[in-house]
Amino acid sequence: MSDTLGWGIAFALFCYVLAMGLTLVRLLHGPAAQDRVQALDYLYTMGMLAVLVLGLRYASGMYFEISLLI
């Protein structure tokens, strides 16, 4: 794996974790039930994308199958 790809994967994972953290705040303190449902939907979408990026990082097809299950 090239150095640029490694930095890109690390940056993408950081962005996904940051987005998941902010979404968790919205999930816990959302003003309406619709906001909480949308935050939960976004949370598992970000989780699936983080698993896909980890699959690229470790060059394993198992992570892609896990993301399909999510």
N, C-alpha and C positions, 0 to 999 in steps of 0.2 A: 504494500500500500504506500502510495506516495505521501510525502509530508503535507502537501496541500489538501489532499483528501482527508487525512487525519484531523487537520485543523478544522476543515469544513464539517466533518462529522461531530467533532466536539462542540462546535458552535451551534449546530442544529440541535443537538441534545440539550444544550444549555437553554436555547430558545424554547424548546418543548417543555422543559421542566419549569421555566419561568411562566409560560402560558398556563401550565397545569396549576401552578400555585395561585396565580391570579384568578383562575376559574374556580378553584376551591374556595377562595374568599367570596366569590359571587354565589357559589352554591350554599355556603353557610349563612350569608347575610343578604341574600337576594330580597328585594322588596316585595316580590310577588311569586306565586307558585310557578308561573310560566317562566320566570327568570331562572328559577332553580332547576326546572326540567331541561331548559336549554343549556344550562351550565353542565348538568350531568351528561347530556349528549355530547357536548364539546369535550368534556373530560375524557370520556372513553375514546373519542376520535383522536385526541392528542396522545393518549396511551398507545393506541394502535400504531400511530406514526412513529412514536419513540421506539417501539419494538421493531418496526421496519428499519429504522436507522441503525439499531443495534445489530440487525441481521446483516446490513452492509458492513458494519465495523468488524464483525467476527467472521464474515464470509461463510455463513451457515444458512442452509435452506430451512432449518427447523424454525427459525424466527419468523419466516414468511408464512409458514403453516400456522404458527401461533397467532399471527395477526389476522389470518383468515377466520380463525375461531372467534376472535374478539368481534 
